[in-house]
Amino acid sequence: MNTRQFLAAALAAGALGAAHAQSKWDLPTAYPATNFHTENIQQFANDVDKATGGKLKITVHPGASLFKAPEIKRAVQGGQAQAGEILLVNFSNEDPLYGLDGVPFLATSYADALKLYKASRKTLDAKLGAQGMMLLFTVPWPPQGVYSKKALASVADMKGLKWRSYSPQTARIGELVGAQPVTIQAAEVAQALATGAMDSMISSGATGYDTKIFEHVKNFYDAQAWLPKNAIIVNKRAFDALDKGTQEAVLKAAAAAESRGWKLSEEKTGWYLEQLKKNGMNVAAPSPQFKSDLGKIGDTMLKEWLDKAGADGKTVVDAYRKM
């Protein structure tokens, strides 16, 4: 082998080594690229790319383009995607703990939602760990309110509504108020409203704005019922396959994304409600009667949740209430 051939072989071997050293992850999400959750995740991916010098490339797939919302957790668990964003309450049928932040009126402010998260984090890590996954970070949605085509003065007015359900909790609320729960994902809301498949839902100002709900619905009652969290999860084997430096870069970027995301969510809450108003929606607090009625539903659902969650659930809720 002459000198030129030797150098060419050495360069090829080096390129092959670099290729092997680089990892590529897919991270599916269910929300639009312009949603603040997705923008935050994209920044997380950019931060990881920069911190690792390109050794780990994370491709974000927004708008349910790679997997639909209910499919993402299973895809990450099975290794079809290395990471993904899920709405925890969507999976409360698997384990009650996933539905904790969907219990109405348990934690209704950002401060309380953060306490609830801290109280449940260790148990949440254990549940995901048992399924071969890790929790990287969470970010809450703005407080949930009730959207309705017709005006609502009390829970009695909700009877017969075509109620969008996206989780077991939201379906249960529909049952308790006498509405007709219809399972509809965020990406399908606009079409469902246009076709008359739904006429009401409980969700955040962010989802209302993203789906342009104001084109079909005129009433939003700012009930501040709960702040459900999106969780960014990763397949444990994919994470373990990274070298130590890359793992540390991922965890550092995740901690920054969590802090940034919680702050961003709180800052955007008022902005989203202003946008709903600007587009002709009636945005108001629920009447005293309506609020009282909703509070009773919250009491019922907390009792039901504690009955299902058992000792683990009681421990978490007790810890939260002592904070």
N, C-alpha and C positions, 0 to 999 in steps of 0.2 A: 504493500500500500504506500503510495507516494504521499508527500506532505499535504497536497491539495485534497486528496481523497480522505486522509486522516481528519483534516479540519472539517470537511463536509460531514463525515460520520459523527464527529464530536458534536457539531451543531445540531444535527438531526436527533442525536440522543438527548441533548439538552432540551430541545423543543418537545420531545416526547415526554421527558420528565416534567416539564412545566405543564403540559396538557394533563398529565396524570394528577398533578398537584392541584389543579383547578377543579372546584366543585360547582355544580349548577343546581339550583333549587327552583322548583315551581311553587308559587304561593297564590292559590286561588282565593278570591273574595267574592261576595255576593252583591257588592254595592258599586255604584258608578265610579269612574275614575276621578270625578270631580267631588265626590263625597269626602268630608274631612277625615274619616277613618282611612279611606284608601290613600289619600294624599300623605297621611302620616305614615302609613305602611311603606309607601314608595320612598319616603325620606329614610326610613329604617333600612330599606334595601340599599339605597345609595350610600348610607353611612357604613354599612357592612362592606360594600364594594371598596370604598375608599380606605377603610381601616385595615382591610386584608390585602390591599394592593392588587385587587382583582382575583384573589384566590377563591373567593366565594361570590358567585353571581346569583342573585335572587331575582327571578322574573315574576312580577306581580301580574295576575290575570284578573282584572276587575269585571264587574257586571255579570257574574255567574257565567262567564264565557268559557271556563274550563270545566267547572263542576257547578251544579246548582247548590243553593244554600244547604239543603238537607244532606247532600252527598259529600260535603267537604271533610267533615270529621272522619268518615269512614275511609276516604281517599288518603288522608294523612296517616291514619292508623295502619292502613294496608300498604303504605309506601308508594301509592300511585302519584302522590304529591308529597314533597318533603316537608312542606309547611302549609298552613292555611289559616284563614280567619273564620271563626264561627261565632254565632250568637249563642251564648251558653244556655239560655232558657229553651232553645229549640230541642235540647237533649235531656230535658228533665224526666222524660219517660224512662230513660236509661238509668238515671240516678237522680233522686230528689235534689241533691246538692247543686246540680247544674241549674236548677230552677230557683235557687234562693233569691237572686236579685230580681226575680219576676213576681215575688209575693207583694201584692199591692199594699202601699202605705207602711211598709216595714222600714224602708230607708228612702226618704223623699227629697233629700238635698245632696249636693256633691260631697259635703263633709261626712254625712252619715253613710253615703254609698261607699266612700273610701274606708270608713271604719268597718263596714260589713265585708268589704273585700279583704282587709287585713285579718279580720277574724276568721275568714273562710279559706285563706290562701293555702295554708298547710294541708288542709283536708282536700282541697281542689288539686293540689300537686299530687297527692297520694292517689286520688281517683284516676287522674290522667296517666300517672306513672304505671298503674296497674294495667292500663290499656296500651302500653308501649309508646306513650307520648310525653312531651314536656310542655309546660306553659311558659311561653316567653314573656308575654305582657298582655294586659287588658286595657281597654279604653271604654268608658261608658257612653251611652247615647244620652242626649238631653232628656229631661223628665218627660214622662209619657202623659199624653192628654187624649181626650175623646174627640174624634172627628165624626160628624154626622151631617147628612143632607138635610135632615129636619131638626128643628130646635128642640133642645132637651132641657126640661125643668126638673126632672127627677128620673130615677132608674125606671120607674113605671113607663116612661116615654120610650124606653129602649126596646120594649117588647115587640118582637116581630122584625126587628132590623136585620138586614143581611150583613152580618158582622164578620169582618176579616179576622181570621185566626192565623197566627204564624208560629204559635207555640202551644203546648198543653195549657199553660196559664191563661193565655188569651182566649182559648177555646172554652175554658172553665168559666171565665167571666161572662162570655156569651151565654152559656147555659144558665148561670145564676140570674142573669137579668132578663131571661126569656127571649133572647135574640136567636138568630139562626147562624151558628158559626160556619164559616166557609174558609177552607185552607187556601191561602193566597200568599205567595212570596213577594218580597219587596219589588223585585224586578217586574212583577205582573200586575201591580196595583193599578196603574193607569188604564190598562186594557180592561181589567175587571170593572172599574168604575164606568168606563165608556160603554160596556156591554150590559151594565146593570147587575152583574154578578155579585156586587157588594155595594153598600151605601153608607157604611160606617166602619170605624176601627179605633183601636187605641194604639197610639204610636207617638213618636217624637215629632217635634217641629222639623227636624232634619229630614225625616222620611217624607213628611208632607210636602216639603219644598222640593226634594229630589224628584218626587213623582208628579209634581205639578197638580196636587190634589185640588187646588183652588179652581181648577177648570171644571170641576164636577161637584165639589162640596163647599159649602159656605160657612159652616160652623166648626170652631175648634174650642173645646173647653179645657183650659190649662189646669188639669187635675193634679199634676205632679205626682202621679201614682207610684212610679218607681223609675229607677235608672238602670236598665239592663246593660250588661257589659258584653262587648265583643272580645273574644280571646284569640290571640295569635298563638297557635300551637305548632309543635314541630315533632316529626317522627324521631323517636329516641335513637334508633340505629343510625339515621342520617346525621344526627348531631354528634353521636359518639364517633362517627367515621372522620370527623374533622380533627385536625391537629389542635393542640392545646391553645395556641395563639389565636387561631381562628374561632374556636369556641368562646374564648374570652372576649373577642371583638363582637361576636353575636350577642352575648349577654350584656355587654356594655351598651351596645346600640339599642337593645331591647329596653333596658332601664331608662335610657334617654327618651325612647319613643313613648313609653308608658307615662312618664312625667309630662312630656309635651302634649300627649293626647288627652290626658285628663284636663289639663289647663285649657287646651283648645276647645274641648267639648263645652266647658263652662262658659268660655268667652263667646262661643257661637250660639248659645241658647237664645239670648235676646235677639240676635241678628236674624235667626230663622223665624222667630215670631213676628218680627217687623216685616219680613218679606211676605209672610202670609197675609198680614194686614194690608200691605201695599198692593197685593193682588186681589183685594176685595173680600177677604175672609173676615168674619166676625170672630175675633179672638177675645175670650173672656174667661174669668174664673167661673167654676161651676156654682150654681145657686147654693145657698146653705142646705136646702133639702137634698139636692143632688150630691153634694159633698158628703153629707151624713149617710146617705144611702150607699155611696161608694165605700165609705169607711167600714160599714157593716160587712160588705163583701170582702174587704181586706181582712177583717177579723176571722171570717169563715175560712178564707183561703190559707191564712197563717196556721190555724188549727189543723186544717187538712194536711198542710205541708209538714208540720211537726209530727203528726201521726205517721206519715210515710217515712220521714227521714230518721226517726228513732233517736238513739243516743247521740249519734254523730251530729245530727241536726240540732238537737237541744244544746249540745256543747258549743256549737258555733254561735247560735242565737244568744245564748247566755253570755258568751265572751263579748259579742257585739254590744249587748245592752250594758255591760260593765265599763265600756270604753268612754 
